[in-house]
Amino acid sequence: MKKFYWYIIFLITLSTSAQVNWERARSEVQLPVELFHSTYAVNLPTAETIGSRELEIEISHRFIPTIKSGRKDFWGLDGPVINRLALSYGITSSTQISLGRSNLYDNYEFSVKQKLYENDNELFPFMLTFNGGTAWNSEHPVIESSDSKAFQFFAQLVFNTMYDKKLGLGVVPSYLHNSHPACKENQYSFTLGTYLQYYLSEVFSIVWEYNPTVTGWRDYHNPMSFGLEIETGGHFFKIFLSNSTDLNQTQFLSGADKSFDDGDLRLGFMITRLLFL
């Protein structure tokens, strides 16, 4: 009988020891760093990516007439418009691919976004992401769709940080190859984009974006935009004013045709919806 008691005590001790060892070996789950809520500021990308096996649908519009046109064009809303339809898919929580089409030159753009590094620090959190890809101008007025000049390439390094979980800062150095396909010689553009976003609440935020050309080809003016972002559970709606009508990165990075300083602003919006597959 004593042996039976000692056997029971031994089993209880072993079970307790195994439980303690299992608890100590368990590793804590590291949540990803989240700074900006959306994958875009206005035109420039943020360092955020969508999650694994998630699908993001985007619809964007830029009205071509400026708000200075007044009642004649209903402050630009009578159009016509430049539009973009895009789909993004999360291969992993750090890698996403996107395919977008703009009706400007029937431009098809494929891109890959890859998180490189993230630092979850209360004092100075930051993220570093690469975004790059290629585009095909399938209906350019002076270039055959089969010509090598119909293709453009871009690469971006996206740096994001956040202050007090309210004020986000983004810096996006970008390189664009074949900036102006109609030119006889290949052109390039190097830009240094930046944006600020202030989160007023969990739903509303204001955003400002500027993308100056540092060197290379530029279409008259540097793009600048500002506006409002509304977030409702995986659904983002952005409405803003901008001197640029271009949407795909290979077109936007080449500059703007109107002057922001002269008040030649167009109304634009972006709607994104996140689906879980």
VEXFITI-749809 format. One record per residue (C-alpha): residue number from 1; x, z, y. Coordinates in Angstrom, 1 decimal. Each point is the difference from the previous one (the first is absolute). Example, Ala and Ser with C-alpha at 12.3 -4.5 7.8 and 13.67 -1.06 7.14 Angstrom:
BEGIN
{num->1 | c1->12.3 | c3->7.8 | c2->-4.5} .
{num->2 | c1->1.4 | c3->-0.7 | c2->3.4} .
This chain:
BEGIN
{num->1 | c1->0.0 | c3->0.0 | c2->0.0} .
{num->2 | c1->2.9 | c3->0.8 | c2->2.3} .
{num->3 | c1->1.4 | c3->-3.4 | c2->-0.6} .
{num->4 | c1->-3.3 | c3->-1.6 | c2->1.0} .
{num->5 | c1->0.1 | c3->1.9 | c2->3.3} .
{num->6 | c1->3.5 | c3->-1.0 | c2->0.7} .
{num->7 | c1->-1.0 | c3->-3.6 | c2->-0.8} .
{num->8 | c1->-2.8 | c3->0.1 | c2->2.6} .
{num->9 | c1->2.3 | c3->1.5 | c2->2.6} .
{num->10 | c1->2.5 | c3->-2.7 | c2->-0.6} .
{num->11 | c1->-2.6 | c3->-2.8 | c2->0.4} .
{num->12 | c1->-1.2 | c3->1.5 | c2->3.3} .
{num->13 | c1->3.5 | c3->0.3 | c2->1.4} .
{num->14 | c1->0.8 | c3->-3.6 | c2->-1.0} .
{num->15 | c1->-3.2 | c3->-1.3 | c2->1.5} .
{num->16 | c1->0.7 | c3->1.9 | c2->3.3} .
{num->17 | c1->3.6 | c3->-1.2 | c2->0.1} .
{num->18 | c1->-1.1 | c3->-3.6 | c2->-0.5} .
{num->19 | c1->-2.5 | c3->0.2 | c2->2.7} .
{num->20 | c1->2.5 | c3->1.5 | c2->2.5} .
{num->21 | c1->2.5 | c3->-2.7 | c2->-0.9} .
{num->22 | c1->-2.6 | c3->-2.7 | c2->0.4} .
{num->23 | c1->-1.0 | c3->1.2 | c2->3.4} .
{num->24 | c1->3.6 | c3->0.1 | c2->1.2} .
{num->25 | c1->0.7 | c3->-3.5 | c2->-1.2} .
{num->26 | c1->-3.0 | c3->-1.5 | c2->1.7} .
{num->27 | c1->1.0 | c3->-2.1 | c2->3.1} .
{num->28 | c1->-2.0 | c3->-0.1 | c2->3.1} .
{num->29 | c1->-1.7 | c3->-3.3 | c2->1.0} .
{num->30 | c1->1.5 | c3->-1.5 | c2->3.1} .
{num->31 | c1->-2.6 | c3->-1.5 | c2->2.2} .
{num->32 | c1->1.0 | c3->-3.1 | c2->1.9} .
{num->33 | c1->0.8 | c3->0.3 | c2->3.7} .
{num->34 | c1->-2.9 | c3->-1.3 | c2->2.2} .
{num->35 | c1->0.6 | c3->-0.7 | c2->3.6} .
{num->36 | c1->-2.1 | c3->-2.9 | c2->1.3} .
{num->37 | c1->-3.4 | c3->-0.3 | c2->-1.7} .
{num->38 | c1->-0.3 | c3->-3.8 | c2->0.0} .
{num->39 | c1->2.4 | c3->-2.7 | c2->-1.3} .
{num->40 | c1->0.1 | c3->-1.7 | c2->3.5} .
{num->41 | c1->0.2 | c3->1.2 | c2->3.6} .
{num->42 | c1->-1.5 | c3->-3.1 | c2->1.6} .
{num->43 | c1->2.1 | c3->-3.0 | c2->-1.2} .
{num->44 | c1->3.1 | c3->1.8 | c2->-1.1} .
{num->45 | c1->0.1 | c3->1.8 | c2->-3.4} .
{num->46 | c1->0.3 | c3->3.7 | c2->-0.4} .
{num->47 | c1->2.2 | c3->1.5 | c2->-2.7} .
{num->48 | c1->-3.1 | c3->1.0 | c2->-2.0} .
{num->49 | c1->-0.9 | c3->-1.8 | c2->-3.3} .
{num->50 | c1->-3.3 | c3->0.1 | c2->-1.9} .
{num->51 | c1->-0.1 | c3->1.9 | c2->-3.3} .
{num->52 | c1->0.6 | c3->-1.3 | c2->-3.5} .
{num->53 | c1->-2.7 | c3->-2.4 | c2->-1.2} .
{num->54 | c1->-1.8 | c3->0.1 | c2->3.4} .
{num->55 | c1->-1.3 | c3->-3.1 | c2->1.7} .
{num->56 | c1->-0.2 | c3->-0.3 | c2->3.8} .
{num->57 | c1->-2.2 | c3->-2.7 | c2->1.6} .
{num->58 | c1->0.7 | c3->-1.0 | c2->3.6} .
{num->59 | c1->-2.0 | c3->-2.1 | c2->2.5} .
{num->60 | c1->1.6 | c3->-0.5 | c2->3.5} .
{num->61 | c1->-1.1 | c3->-2.0 | c2->3.0} .
{num->62 | c1->1.6 | c3->-0.9 | c2->3.3} .
{num->63 | c1->-2.2 | c3->-1.6 | c2->2.6} .
{num->64 | c1->1.9 | c3->-2.8 | c2->1.8} .
{num->65 | c1->-1.7 | c3->0.1 | c2->3.5} .
{num->66 | c1->1.2 | c3->2.9 | c2->2.1} .
{num->67 | c1->-2.2 | c3->2.7 | c2->1.4} .
{num->68 | c1->0.8 | c3->-1.5 | c2->3.4} .
{num->69 | c1->-2.3 | c3->-2.9 | c2->-0.8} .
{num->70 | c1->-2.9 | c3->2.4 | c2->0.8} .
{num->71 | c1->-3.6 | c3->-0.8 | c2->-0.5} .
{num->72 | c1->0.8 | c3->-3.7 | c2->-0.6} .
{num->73 | c1->1.4 | c3->0.7 | c2->-3.4} .
{num->74 | c1->-1.6 | c3->3.4 | c2->-0.3} .
{num->75 | c1->3.3 | c3->1.7 | c2->0.6} .
{num->76 | c1->1.6 | c3->-2.0 | c2->-2.8} .
{num->77 | c1->-2.6 | c3->0.8 | c2->-2.7} .
{num->78 | c1->-1.3 | c3->-3.6 | c2->-0.1} .
{num->79 | c1->3.2 | c3->-1.0 | c2->-1.7} .
{num->80 | c1->1.5 | c3->-2.0 | c2->-1.6} .
{num->81 | c1->2.0 | c3->2.5 | c2->-2.1} .
{num->82 | c1->3.1 | c3->0.3 | c2->-2.1} .
{num->83 | c1->-0.9 | c3->1.8 | c2->-3.2} .
{num->84 | c1->1.9 | c3->1.4 | c2->-3.1} .
{num->85 | c1->-1.3 | c3->1.0 | c2->-3.4} .
{num->86 | c1->2.4 | c3->2.0 | c2->-2.2} .
{num->87 | c1->0.3 | c3->1.8 | c2->-3.3} .
{num->88 | c1->2.6 | c3->2.7 | c2->-0.8} .
{num->89 | c1->0.6 | c3->1.5 | c2->-3.4} .
{num->90 | c1->1.9 | c3->3.2 | c2->-0.9} .
{num->91 | c1->2.3 | c3->-0.7 | c2->-2.9} .
{num->92 | c1->1.2 | c3->3.6 | c2->0.3} .
{num->93 | c1->-0.4 | c3->2.7 | c2->2.6} .
{num->94 | c1->3.1 | c3->-1.3 | c2->1.7} .
{num->95 | c1->-0.4 | c3->-3.8 | c2->-0.5} .
{num->96 | c1->-2.7 | c3->-2.3 | c2->1.2} .
{num->97 | c1->-0.4 | c3->-3.8 | c2->0.2} .
{num->98 | c1->-2.2 | c3->-1.8 | c2->2.5} .
{num->99 | c1->-1.5 | c3->-3.5 | c2->0.4} .
{num->100 | c1->-1.5 | c3->-1.0 | c2->3.3} .
{num->101 | c1->-1.4 | c3->-3.2 | c2->1.5} .
{num->102 | c1->-0.3 | c3->-0.8 | c2->3.7} .
{num->103 | c1->-2.0 | c3->-3.0 | c2->1.2} .
{num->104 | c1->2.8 | c3->-0.8 | c2->2.5} .
{num->105 | c1->1.8 | c3->-2.9 | c2->-1.7} .
{num->106 | c1->-1.7 | c3->1.2 | c2->-3.3} .
{num->107 | c1->2.9 | c3->2.4 | c2->-0.4} .
{num->108 | c1->0.3 | c3->1.8 | c2->-3.4} .
{num->109 | c1->2.3 | c3->3.0 | c2->0.0} .
{num->110 | c1->1.3 | c3->2.0 | c2->-3.0} .
{num->111 | c1->1.8 | c3->3.3 | c2->0.6} .
{num->112 | c1->1.4 | c3->2.9 | c2->-1.9} .
{num->113 | c1->0.1 | c3->3.6 | c2->1.4} .
{num->114 | c1->2.4 | c3->2.5 | c2->-1.5} .
{num->115 | c1->0.5 | c3->3.6 | c2->0.9} .
{num->116 | c1->3.8 | c3->0.8 | c2->0.2} .
{num->117 | c1->0.2 | c3->3.6 | c2->1.0} .
{num->118 | c1->-2.2 | c3->2.9 | c2->1.2} .
{num->119 | c1->1.0 | c3->3.4 | c2->1.4} .
{num->120 | c1->-2.7 | c3->2.7 | c2->-0.2} .
{num->121 | c1->1.4 | c3->2.2 | c2->2.7} .
{num->122 | c1->-2.3 | c3->2.1 | c2->2.3} .
{num->123 | c1->2.4 | c3->-0.4 | c2->2.9} .
{num->124 | c1->0.8 | c3->-3.7 | c2->-0.4} .
{num->125 | c1->-2.0 | c3->-1.8 | c2->-2.7} .
{num->126 | c1->0.7 | c3->-3.7 | c2->-0.3} .
{num->127 | c1->-0.4 | c3->-3.0 | c2->-2.3} .
{num->128 | c1->1.9 | c3->-3.3 | c2->-0.4} .
{num->129 | c1->-1.6 | c3->-3.1 | c2->-1.5} .
{num->130 | c1->0.9 | c3->-3.6 | c2->-0.4} .
{num->131 | c1->-2.5 | c3->-2.8 | c2->0.6} .
{num->132 | c1->0.7 | c3->-3.6 | c2->-0.5} .
{num->133 | c1->-1.3 | c3->-3.3 | c2->-1.2} .
{num->134 | c1->-0.6 | c3->-3.7 | c2->0.5} .
{num->135 | c1->-2.7 | c3->-2.2 | c2->1.5} .
{num->136 | c1->-1.2 | c3->-3.6 | c2->-0.5} .
{num->137 | c1->-1.5 | c3->-2.0 | c2->2.9} .
{num->138 | c1->-2.2 | c3->-2.3 | c2->-2.1} .
{num->139 | c1->-1.7 | c3->-1.8 | c2->2.9} .
{num->140 | c1->2.5 | c3->-0.2 | c2->2.9} .
{num->141 | c1->-0.8 | c3->-2.7 | c2->2.5} .
{num->142 | c1->3.5 | c3->-1.5 | c2->0.1} .
{num->143 | c1->1.5 | c3->1.1 | c2->-3.4} .
{num->144 | c1->-0.8 | c3->-1.2 | c2->-3.5} .
{num->145 | c1->-1.1 | c3->2.8 | c2->-2.3} .
{num->146 | c1->2.7 | c3->-1.1 | c2->-2.5} .
{num->147 | c1->2.8 | c3->0.2 | c2->2.6} .
{num->148 | c1->2.4 | c3->3.0 | c2->-0.2} .
{num->149 | c1->-0.7 | c3->0.6 | c2->3.7} .
{num->150 | c1->-3.5 | c3->1.0 | c2->-1.0} .
{num->151 | c1->1.4 | c3->3.2 | c2->-1.5} .
{num->152 | c1->0.9 | c3->3.2 | c2->1.9} .
{num->153 | c1->1.7 | c3->3.2 | c2->-1.1} .
{num->154 | c1->0.1 | c3->3.5 | c2->1.5} .
{num->155 | c1->1.5 | c3->3.4 | c2->-0.7} .
{num->156 | c1->-0.8 | c3->3.4 | c2->1.6} .
{num->157 | c1->1.4 | c3->3.5 | c2->-0.2} .
{num->158 | c1->-2.8 | c3->2.5 | c2->0.8} .
{num->159 | c1->0.9 | c3->3.5 | c2->1.3} .
{num->160 | c1->-2.7 | c3->2.6 | c2->0.6} .
{num->161 | c1->0.0 | c3->3.6 | c2->1.1} .
{num->162 | c1->-2.7 | c3->2.4 | c2->1.1} .
{num->163 | c1->-0.1 | c3->2.9 | c2->2.5} .
{num->164 | c1->-2.3 | c3->2.9 | c2->-0.6} .
{num->165 | c1->-2.1 | c3->-2.1 | c2->-2.4} .
{num->166 | c1->-1.6 | c3->-1.7 | c2->3.1} .
{num->167 | c1->2.5 | c3->-2.3 | c2->1.7} .
{num->168 | c1->1.4 | c3->-2.7 | c2->-2.2} .
{num->169 | c1->3.0 | c3->-2.3 | c2->1.0} .
{num->170 | c1->0.9 | c3->-3.2 | c2->-1.7} .
{num->171 | c1->3.1 | c3->-2.2 | c2->0.5} .
{num->172 | c1->0.1 | c3->-3.4 | c2->-1.7} .
{num->173 | c1->3.0 | c3->-2.3 | c2->0.3} .
{num->174 | c1->-1.1 | c3->-3.4 | c2->-1.3} .
{num->175 | c1->1.7 | c3->-3.4 | c2->-0.8} .
{num->176 | c1->-1.9 | c3->-3.2 | c2->-0.1} .
{num->177 | c1->1.5 | c3->-3.3 | c2->-1.4} .
{num->178 | c1->-1.4 | c3->-3.3 | c2->1.3} .
{num->179 | c1->-1.9 | c3->1.6 | c2->2.9} .
{num->180 | c1->-1.2 | c3->-3.3 | c2->1.4} .
{num->181 | c1->-0.5 | c3->-2.5 | c2->-2.9} .
{num->182 | c1->-0.6 | c3->-2.9 | c2->2.4} .
{num->183 | c1->3.6 | c3->0.3 | c2->1.4} .
{num->184 | c1->2.5 | c3->-2.5 | c2->-1.4} .
{num->185 | c1->2.5 | c3->2.7 | c2->-0.7} .
{num->186 | c1->-0.9 | c3->3.2 | c2->-1.8} .
{num->187 | c1->-0.6 | c3->2.9 | c2->2.4} .
{num->188 | c1->0.2 | c3->3.7 | c2->-0.6} .
{num->189 | c1->-1.4 | c3->3.1 | c2->1.7} .
{num->190 | c1->1.2 | c3->3.6 | c2->-0.1} .
{num->191 | c1->-2.5 | c3->2.5 | c2->1.4} .
{num->192 | c1->0.0 | c3->3.8 | c2->0.5} .
{num->193 | c1->-3.6 | c3->1.1 | c2->-0.3} .
{num->194 | c1->-1.2 | c3->3.5 | c2->0.7} .
{num->195 | c1->-3.4 | c3->1.8 | c2->0.0} .
{num->196 | c1->-1.5 | c3->3.3 | c2->0.8} .
{num->197 | c1->-3.2 | c3->1.5 | c2->-1.5} .
{num->198 | c1->-1.7 | c3->3.2 | c2->1.0} .
{num->199 | c1->-2.5 | c3->1.5 | c2->-2.3} .
{num->200 | c1->-2.8 | c3->1.6 | c2->2.1} .
{num->201 | c1->-1.8 | c3->1.2 | c2->-3.2} .
{num->202 | c1->-0.4 | c3->-0.9 | c2->-3.7} .
{num->203 | c1->-2.1 | c3->-3.0 | c2->1.0} .
{num->204 | c1->1.3 | c3->-1.3 | c2->3.4} .
{num->205 | c1->3.5 | c3->-1.0 | c2->1.2} .
{num->206 | c1->1.4 | c3->-2.1 | c2->2.8} .
{num->207 | c1->2.9 | c3->-2.5 | c2->-0.7} .
{num->208 | c1->2.4 | c3->-2.0 | c2->2.2} .
{num->209 | c1->2.4 | c3->-2.7 | c2->-1.3} .
{num->210 | c1->2.8 | c3->-2.1 | c2->1.6} .
{num->211 | c1->2.2 | c3->-2.6 | c2->-1.7} .
{num->212 | c1->2.7 | c3->-1.4 | c2->2.3} .
{num->213 | c1->2.3 | c3->-2.8 | c2->-1.1} .
{num->214 | c1->3.7 | c3->1.2 | c2->0.1} .
{num->215 | c1->1.5 | c3->-3.4 | c2->-0.7} .
{num->216 | c1->-1.0 | c3->-3.4 | c2->-1.2} .
{num->217 | c1->-3.1 | c3->-2.1 | c2->0.6} .
{num->218 | c1->-3.1 | c3->1.5 | c2->1.7} .
{num->219 | c1->-3.4 | c3->-1.6 | c2->1.0} .
{num->220 | c1->0.0 | c3->0.9 | c2->3.8} .
{num->221 | c1->-0.9 | c3->3.7 | c2->-0.2} .
{num->222 | c1->0.5 | c3->3.2 | c2->-2.0} .
{num->223 | c1->-3.2 | c3->1.2 | c2->-1.9} .
{num->224 | c1->-1.6 | c3->3.2 | c2->1.1} .
{num->225 | c1->-3.2 | c3->1.7 | c2->-1.2} .
{num->226 | c1->-1.9 | c3->3.2 | c2->0.4} .
{num->227 | c1->-3.3 | c3->1.3 | c2->-1.4} .
{num->228 | c1->-2.0 | c3->2.4 | c2->-2.2} .
{num->229 | c1->0.1 | c3->0.7 | c2->-3.7} .
{num->230 | c1->-3.0 | c3->1.4 | c2->-1.9} .
{num->231 | c1->0.5 | c3->1.4 | c2->-3.5} .
{num->232 | c1->-2.8 | c3->0.8 | c2->-2.5} .
{num->233 | c1->1.1 | c3->0.7 | c2->-3.5} .
{num->234 | c1->2.2 | c3->-3.0 | c2->-1.0} .
{num->235 | c1->-1.6 | c3->-2.2 | c2->2.6} .
{num->236 | c1->1.9 | c3->-0.8 | c2->3.2} .
{num->237 | c1->-1.4 | c3->-1.7 | c2->3.1} .
{num->238 | c1->2.3 | c3->-0.9 | c2->2.9} .
{num->239 | c1->-1.1 | c3->-1.5 | c2->3.3} .
{num->240 | c1->2.6 | c3->-0.9 | c2->2.7} .
{num->241 | c1->1.1 | c3->-2.2 | c2->2.8} .
{num->242 | c1->3.1 | c3->-2.2 | c2->-0.4} .
{num->243 | c1->1.7 | c3->-3.0 | c2->1.6} .
{num->244 | c1->0.7 | c3->-1.5 | c2->-3.5} .
{num->245 | c1->-2.4 | c3->-1.8 | c2->-2.2} .
{num->246 | c1->2.3 | c3->-0.4 | c2->-3.0} .
{num->247 | c1->-0.6 | c3->2.0 | c2->-3.2} .
{num->248 | c1->2.4 | c3->-0.8 | c2->-2.9} .
{num->249 | c1->3.4 | c3->1.5 | c2->0.5} .
{num->250 | c1->1.8 | c3->-3.4 | c2->0.0} .
{num->251 | c1->-2.1 | c3->-1.0 | c2->3.0} .
{num->252 | c1->-0.3 | c3->3.3 | c2->1.9} .
{num->253 | c1->3.7 | c3->0.6 | c2->0.0} .
{num->254 | c1->0.7 | c3->-3.2 | c2->2.0} .
{num->255 | c1->-1.6 | c3->1.4 | c2->3.2} .
{num->256 | c1->-3.2 | c3->-0.3 | c2->2.0} .
{num->257 | c1->-1.4 | c3->-2.9 | c2->2.1} .
{num->258 | c1->-1.5 | c3->2.2 | c2->2.8} .
{num->259 | c1->1.3 | c3->2.6 | c2->2.3} .
{num->260 | c1->-1.0 | c3->3.6 | c2->-0.4} .
{num->261 | c1->1.1 | c3->0.9 | c2->3.5} .
{num->262 | c1->-2.4 | c3->-2.7 | c2->1.4} .
{num->263 | c1->-2.9 | c3->1.5 | c2->-1.8} .
{num->264 | c1->-0.4 | c3->-2.9 | c2->-2.4} .
{num->265 | c1->-1.4 | c3->2.1 | c2->-2.8} .
{num->266 | c1->-2.1 | c3->-0.9 | c2->-3.0} .
{num->267 | c1->-2.3 | c3->2.2 | c2->-2.0} .
{num->268 | c1->0.9 | c3->0.5 | c2->-3.6} .
{num->269 | c1->-1.0 | c3->2.0 | c2->-3.0} .
{num->270 | c1->1.1 | c3->0.9 | c2->-3.6} .
{num->271 | c1->-2.1 | c3->1.3 | c2->-2.8} .
{num->272 | c1->1.6 | c3->1.3 | c2->-3.2} .
{num->273 | c1->-1.7 | c3->1.4 | c2->-3.1} .
{num->274 | c1->1.8 | c3->1.7 | c2->-2.9} .
{num->275 | c1->-1.3 | c3->-0.4 | c2->-3.5} .
{num->276 | c1->1.1 | c3->2.0 | c2->-3.1} .
{num->277 | c1->0.4 | c3->-2.1 | c2->-3.1} .
